[in-house]
Amino acid sequence: MKSPLASKADAVVLELPGLEADNLLAFLALLGLLRALETAKPAWLPRASWKGPPWIACLHLAEPADETAVAKAAAQGVERLSAKYDVAKRRDVKFDRAEYRNYARKLRNDPTSAALAVALTAEVPAKREGGLYAAPLVMMFGQGHQHFLERLVAVPRGDLPSRLRRVKPRPNMRDPRKLAEALFEPWARKDDADGFRWDPKEDQRYALRFGDPSKEGAAPTVQGANRLAAIGFLTCATAPRARRMTVVGAFHNNKGWEFAWPIWSQPISRCAIEAFLAHPALVNGELQALRALGVLEVQCARRISNGKYMNVTRARPIS
């Protein structure tokens, strides 16, 4: 049965209640979902919109599909795209300029691999000792045995974390039902899986807690959301700049790095969303300039440091 949300141009519109509008992980998962569906089912012409408030993400498809079919197609797309994730056997984003230039040159002929290289860092600026700065979404450098590139390859491919390899029965990290849970259900955060510190719930503080959070291990997460977000990461391209790299959907101020994304009313493609993310008015907080384009609100989240760990806050609407 066609959804009551559907327009004449849509065969179906599915609500995505799992994707919280003020959660960076959820927004990256939405980008990853669209890219995965474009890869696996291009005839579906996937697009997204928001309705509300309270904001609920909606998936628009040009051909009929239910939640199960969407999850299966998204899983296929994630697997195809992540197979192109070549990190040259590196565990962390640590390059000098010559190393990065050679790495990027080797990947430039494949669109997915090239997008990955561009999202990791930029050739300018360099640190005093010669290394390059990692992109702001890179929040792990080996602290607590958390390695960003290692996870960026393993999570979308559905590889088992080492701590789960002796568990019986072994969990199926590639199960499309995990993607369905991330998209179509409120997040229960019950998965013992690796994340990227993009979910505000991964911020575990000492204050107001009885126990030491470092001894409790990583917070449970939404495994399907992390698989999709690892693909959504490809959107966040960097570009060289004299004092600090430029990053799609991010900006730097006296508080550090912040991430901004729009909430829009009409169904648009991933490429159109990326155009919004690169719009100067978005990172400058000029909502009025975006309203004529259908933007209803701009969400902004800040990267924070807690000792040696980085996290991200819940987003707040800016006007």
Beta strands, then each sheet from edge to edge (+ up, - down):
strand 1: 12-16
strand 2: 47-51
strand 3: 56-61
strand 4: 121-126
strand 5: 132-134
strand 6: 238-239
strand 7: 246-247
strand 8: 250-253
strand 9: 256-264
strand 10: 295-306
strand 11: 309-312
strand 12: 316-318
sheet 1: 1+ 3- 2+
sheet 2: 4+ 5-
sheet 3: 6+ 7-
sheet 4: 8+ 9- 10+ 11-
sheet 5: 8+ 9- 10+ 12-
end
